[in-house]
Structures are given as structure tokens and as C-alpha cells.
Amino acid sequence: MRIAHVSDLHIAALHGVPLKRFLNKRVTGLANLMTLRRGAYSLDVFDRLVDDLLQEAPDHVICSGDVSNLALETEFQAVADRFKLLGGFRKVSVVPGNHDVYTRGAAAGRRFEGFFYPFMFPQFTDLDVDLYPYVKQLEGVAVIGLCSAQPTLPFFAWGRVGEAQLARLRDILARDAVQAAFKIVVLHHHLHERELPEGYTARLRDLDEFVKVLLDGRVDLVLHGHDHHPHFGAIGPGDRRVPVLSPGSSTRLDPDQTRVARYNVYTVENGRLETVETKLFDTRKRKFIWRF
């Protein structure tokens, strides 16, 4: 099975959004879009990403969150429409990032889930129930999607899995069908340490508890996003080391080639992660190319 991993799209679609929708935490996000992030994340690159994924035709596409910038309906709709081109439940999996619950209203109203439930569940699900973790049994692979995102004060982006999700994750990992599969856990927040201030303001607050569940459940691969840097790491001791991978942002335009838009392709064969490959965006050719 070939699995493509995209993340941190940060699509901004603000046309027609009334000014009053920005009279909350979004005012800081809008200011960021107009200054530090001006032109950094491109809908055009996202369209080229989708075209490239259609050409590569992986068996499954996983997105590890932050599909939006400000958790607006227009942003979610723009991404959902493009994900539908890639396929439905059997072809695409997605989890929310902190930008997808940017305000308490977006989180309380399950706005992200309202647009993306077709990529998480085979049929409509009551959005008032506990949705995470969800699990998909694919061909020899179990994809388990978690929500680490929660609304925060401005300038903070930390996350938490939470005791309830951790308990359900333990139960899922104990299922016979899941134990027999190659187990991929997907969340938005990274597991590695960062320098201050990000190391404090953007961390996963229950990291130790989460890692213990992963190791006890013998997870085979962890995929994340959040810090916008490609990451190839691992957790755990000795023969229990678990790869922890992120492509960074898949839509970012950046002169720094270590951060320019990219996505990973993982090949899983005979219950093992056999290869990890990367395609990155060539700003001159305006297309994604293999990184060698």
C-alpha cells in the first residue's frame, strides 16, 4: 500500500466573509495573514498538489490537520471540495489541527467535522458524540485518527489528546483486527521538543501519557503536522522504536528549500514500512517533483 501524507494546508478563503466574523481571536490571525504569512500558503499550490496526487494515485491520502487558517466555512468548503476529487472514505483520512478549531465557536459547533465527516466515517455520524479516535481498516493497514486540537488564547497553539481519547485509543489498539494490521496513528501536534517559545506555547501537553499508550499498543507509525518543518524521528526504546514523521507544510511557498511545500509517500508492505519518499514543490517549474 502506498500512502501519501499531506499537512498544514492553511487555506485562506475569505471572500464574502463579513467583518464581524473577525471581531474575536481571528483578528490576530488576520493580522498574521497580512504580515508574516502574507502569500506563504497558496491555494494555487494546493490545486497543483491535488493534481499531483491524482497523477500519483496513491492507495490512500492522509492529512494531519490545519486545513484552514481561521476555521471559516469558506476555507473548509474549499478544502473539502478538493479532497472529494481524491475520493471519499476509502481514499482520504483527515484530522483537525489547532487552526481548524481556531475559535471556541468553531470547536463547539463541530464545524470541521461538519465538513469532513465523509473522510472519517462511512456514513453520517451524530456530531454530538465522541468522534475520536476513529479507525479505518484498509488493506492490511489500520488508520487511527485522533484530535489533539483545542481552542486556545491568542499566540498559543498547544494541544491535548485527553484521558477519554487515550482510553478509547487503548481499546482500539487491543482489537484483534487492529493488532493484526500495520497501525498508523495520526494527530496534528508534534511529539518532539522545540526551542522556546514554541516548545512551550505549541506543545502537546499530555505527551508522556500519549507516548505510553502508543508503545503499549505497539503502534507502527505516527504521522503529524503542526510545526511546518519536515520531521523524520522516532520514539521508544530499542526494538520498539516507532517512526514519527511529518512532511511539514504541503502548500508553503518559501525560498528556504527545507521548508517549501512537500508531501511524503510511504510504502507499507508485509506489515513493514518499506520506503519513505518525498515530493516537493519546484517554484520554477510550478509542479511537485521527487526529492532525490
SVG drawing of the C-alpha trace seen along z (x, -y; Angstrom):
<svg xmlns="http://www.w3.org/2000/svg" viewBox="-27 -44 46 55">
<polyline fill="none" stroke="black" stroke-width="0.4" points="0.0,0.0 1.2,-3.5 0.1,-6.2 0.5,-9.9 0.8,-12.3 0.0,-16.0 -0.3,-18.5 -0.7,-22.2 -2.5,-23.5 -3.6,-26.7 -6.0,-27.6 -7.4,-31.1 -10.7,-31.7 -12.0,-35.0 -14.2,-36.2 -17.6,-37.2 -16.8,-36.7 -18.4,-39.7 -16.1,-41.8 -17.9,-40.9 -16.5,-37.3 -13.1,-38.7 -14.0,-40.5 -12.6,-37.8 -9.3,-35.8 -9.4,-35.9 -8.2,-39.4 -4.7,-38.2 -4.8,-35.5 -5.9,-38.0 -3.1,-40.3 -0.7,-37.4 -2.0,-36.6 -1.4,-40.2 2.1,-40.4 4.3,-37.4 2.3,-34.8 1.4,-37.1 1.5,-34.9 3.1,-32.0 0.4,-29.4 -1.1,-29.2 -4.4,-27.9 -2.7,-27.5 -0.1,-25.2 -2.9,-23.2 -4.6,-22.8 -1.3,-21.6 -0.9,-19.3 -4.3,-17.7 -3.4,-17.4 -0.1,-15.7 -1.9,-13.3 -4.4,-12.4 -1.5,-11.6 0.5,-9.6 -2.7,-7.8 -1.6,-6.5 -3.9,-4.0 -4.7,-6.4 -4.1,-10.1 -3.7,-11.3 -3.9,-14.9 -2.7,-15.7 -4.6,-18.9 -4.6,-22.7 -6.5,-22.5 -7.7,-26.1 -6.4,-29.3 -9.2,-30.7 -11.8,-27.8 -14.2,-29.6 -16.8,-27.7 -15.4,-29.1 -12.0,-27.7 -13.4,-24.2 -15.5,-24.1 -12.6,-24.9 -10.5,-22.1 -13.4,-19.6 -14.3,-20.2 -10.7,-19.3 -10.5,-16.3 -13.6,-14.9 -11.7,-14.8 -9.3,-12.4 -12.0,-10.1 -14.2,-9.5 -13.9,-7.5 -11.7,-4.7 -9.3,-7.1 -8.8,-10.1 -8.4,-10.5 -8.1,-13.8 -7.8,-15.0 -8.2,-18.6 -5.4,-21.0 -5.4,-23.9 -6.3,-26.3 -9.4,-24.2 -10.7,-24.9 -9.4,-28.5 -12.3,-29.9 -14.4,-28.3 -17.5,-28.7 -15.9,-26.7 -14.9,-23.9 -18.2,-23.9 -20.2,-23.8 -18.0,-20.9 -17.5,-23.0 -14.6,-21.0 -16.4,-17.7 -19.5,-19.0 -17.4,-19.4 -15.0,-16.4 -17.0,-13.6 -17.3,-11.8 -13.5,-11.3 -13.6,-10.0 -16.8,-7.9 -18.5,-5.6 -21.9,-7.4 -23.2,-10.4 -22.5,-10.4 -24.1,-12.3 -21.6,-15.1 -22.6,-15.5 -21.0,-12.1 -17.3,-11.4 -15.9,-11.1 -12.2,-10.4 -10.3,-8.3 -11.8,-7.0 -10.4,-3.9 -10.3,-2.7 -9.4,0.9 -7.8,0.8 -5.8,3.5 -3.5,4.7 -3.4,1.2 -5.4,-0.4 -5.5,-4.2 -6.4,-5.7 -7.3,-9.4 -7.1,-11.5 -7.9,-15.1 -5.2,-16.9 -6.5,-20.3 -8.3,-22.6 -9.2,-26.3 -6.6,-28.4 -5.9,-32.0 -4.1,-34.2 -0.5,-33.3 -0.9,-29.8 -1.3,-26.6 -0.8,-23.8 -2.8,-20.6 -4.0,-17.7 -5.3,-14.2 -7.1,-13.8 -7.8,-10.9 -11.1,-9.9 -9.4,-9.7 -6.4,-7.8 -8.8,-5.3 -10.6,-4.7 -7.2,-4.5 -6.1,-1.7 -9.3,0.2 -8.9,-0.3 -5.3,0.9 -6.4,4.0 -8.8,5.2 -7.7,8.4 -8.2,6.8 -6.2,3.8 -3.4,5.8 -3.1,7.8 -2.7,4.7 0.0,2.2 -1.1,-0.5 -0.9,-4.2 -1.8,-6.8 -2.5,-10.3 -2.7,-13.6 -1.8,-17.2 0.6,-18.1 4.2,-17.1 5.9,-14.8 9.4,-16.2 10.8,-19.1 11.1,-22.6 13.0,-25.6 11.2,-28.3 8.7,-29.9 7.2,-27.2 8.4,-24.5 6.0,-25.9 3.2,-27.5 2.7,-24.9 3.5,-21.6 1.4,-18.5 0.5,-18.9 0.0,-15.2 2.9,-13.9 4.2,-11.4 0.8,-9.7 0.2,-9.6 3.6,-8.0 3.0,-5.4 -0.3,-4.3 1.5,-4.2 4.3,-2.0 2.0,0.3 -0.2,0.7 2.7,1.4 1.8,-1.3 3.9,-1.0 3.9,-4.6 2.9,-8.1 2.1,-10.9 1.8,-14.6 2.0,-18.1 1.9,-21.4 5.5,-22.7 5.8,-23.3 9.2,-21.6 9.8,-18.2 10.4,-15.7 11.9,-12.2 12.2,-10.9 11.3,-8.0 10.1,-7.3 10.6,-4.4 13.4,-2.1 15.4,0.4 13.4,2.8 10.2,0.9 11.2,-2.3 8.3,-3.8 8.8,-6.2 7.3,-9.6 7.1,-11.5 5.8,-14.8 6.2,-16.4 5.9,-19.9 3.5,-22.2 2.2,-20.9 1.3,-24.4 4.0,-26.7 5.9,-29.0 9.3,-29.6 12.7,-30.4 14.1,-28.0 14.1,-24.7 14.0,-22.8 10.5,-24.3 9.0,-24.6 5.7,-22.8 6.0,-19.0 4.4,-15.7 5.6,-12.2 4.7,-8.9 5.0,-5.8 5.1,-2.3 3.8,0.4 4.5,4.0 4.2,7.2 3.4,5.3 6.5,3.1 7.3,-0.5 9.5,0.2 10.1,-3.2 9.6,-6.9 9.8,-9.2 9.2,-13.0 7.8,-15.1 8.5,-18.9 7.2,-21.9 9.6,-23.3 8.8,-27.0 10.3,-27.5 8.5,-24.6 5.4,-25.1 4.9,-21.5 5.8,-18.8 9.0,-16.8 10.6,-13.8 13.3,-14.7 16.5,-12.7"/>
</svg>
